[in-house]
Amino acid sequence: MKSQTIRIGSGAGYSGDRIEPALELAEKGNIQYLVFECLAERTIALAQLAKKNNPEAGYDPLLEERMRAVLPTCKKNGVKIITNMGAANPVAAMNKTIEIARELELDDLKIAAVTGDDVFDLVKEKNYKILETGEDLSTIKDSMISANAYLGMEPIIEALSNGADIVITGRVADPALFMAPVFHEFEWPLKNWDLVGKGTVLGHLLECAGQVTGGYFTDPGVKDIQDLAHLGFPIAVVKNDGSFFITKVPGTGGQVTLATCKEQLLYEIHDPAQYITPDVIADFSNVTLTQIGKDEVAVKGATGKKNTGKLKVSVGYKDSFIGEGQMSYGGPGAVERGKLALEIVKERLRLKGFGENEAKYDLIGSNALHGNERSVNNEPYEVRARVAVRTTTPEDAKVIGNEVETLYTNGPAGGGGATKSVREVIAVKSVLIDIEEVKTGVVYKTV
Amino acid sequence: MKLRDIAHSRTGDKGNISNISVIAFDEKDYPLLLEKVTAEKVKQHFSELVHGEVIRYELPNIGALNFVLFDALSGGVTRSLALDIHGKSYSSALMDMDI
């Protein structure tokens, strides 16, 4: 029999997110599904590098800790888990999860891994146009390290239909992780575009976890949310007619209000009438929100149109290196000494042949975030000079921080707290491919 | 009056594109937002940071505007030299706008 209402919890808003709120959802949320969205745009490229060094690596670094924390409770309460913590290696993540389940002496669990998002070989063969620049992908061919397509909800639904208790994916569109259980439970048709639109807004509101329950919201004295140290993560309560409301576990910190939901509704959205995912072109422009109870906001009015038939592919490539150094100045004249420090480093780097490199010279505390125009009439007590320069080699990048550090004995008075770093830039560009070019699959293991 | 007195905001990023919501605390103030917070004015406010066009989307149902700022994040989160690579703090800069 079809379900009438289901409750879905969002257990992570990003890879490094807090773990206790997810456990709280599994224990007290009365949920049927716990979803962990943990895969940022570039994370998968870094994970592909890890996999190249070790075929059993390349999944989320917190997978083990999260699974250990929630598996026993999820098993006890019959909560299914859906997550993109597979990153570059969903099959290895599945194997690891099986191992953890065995160690915890849990049995009768079916775990699925979704494959097919890795389209590196396909993309490398053909010459696609880079979305951001219009250039041919061949321009970065030699430095490419990964290409992963954003999959839709279908393979997750397939896994759930085959009885999976845990579904681990690589790159899928974030909302798909949350929509799949709804479409599975209610047996909604995948081409009912309005329902897919409603599912998309649900997924969009949940995918950043605490960002809809009052996290990333408070501005003391202007908009206040209490008890962020114990922030509760969100639950969507969905009916089979497509209506739903957002709530959280009673007694946890945070709040679910019209204002918190509005901020998240528009988060990372461009044209609200055309939010493009692999599954649908969703229209959020007629969404209405209603506070129906304490920490309960009902969401109505999302619609959708047929999907584009294209999948976005994130292509990771080795771009450059960034060398950085910082030094602090405080007390009277701090700003003038910080400015002088930056001028000295600029001249030193010019002398060493870095004059034409892309560079940023900031005074943290004054102009680092929003530039000079916005920081006038502001005389901070302390500032931190920061120099960041793009280079082609790590050796060159090292020079940048070293030059900042030499301000200790060669620069203005009273500089302190120098730091320096070198990091490799793994950047991401996008291409579009036809949905038919991607062959997804689901593999299973049981314990 | 500052925009912060009547509205709140959150910034998101996709590649080199930033989006900033402007949401009326009281939906009665939405017409004032429509009148005062134009795409041109936002472009001017961020002239030092945003090098592409600024598009405004209107959401009367929730009393909000959504601004999309192109070429706004020094190449985007994966390669930016900026301290705030996502431009997450841009919302606070916009709330400082005089209206």
Interface residues (C-beta under 8 A of the other chain):
Chain A: E41 R42 E132 Y216 F217 D219 V222 K223 L258 A259 K262 E263 Q264 L265 L266 Y267 E268 I269 H270 D271 P272 A273 S285 N286 V287 T288 L289 G301 D319 S320 I322 E358 A359 K360 D362 I364 A368 L369 H370 G371 N372 E373 R374 R386 A388 V389 R390 V425 I426 A427 V428 S430
Chain B: R4 H8 S9 R10 G12 D13 K14 G15 N16 I17 N19 S21 I23 F25 S47 E48 L49 I55 Y57 L59 N61 I62 A64 N66 V68 S74 G75 G76 V77 T78 R79 L81 A82 L83 D84 S89 Y90 A93 D96
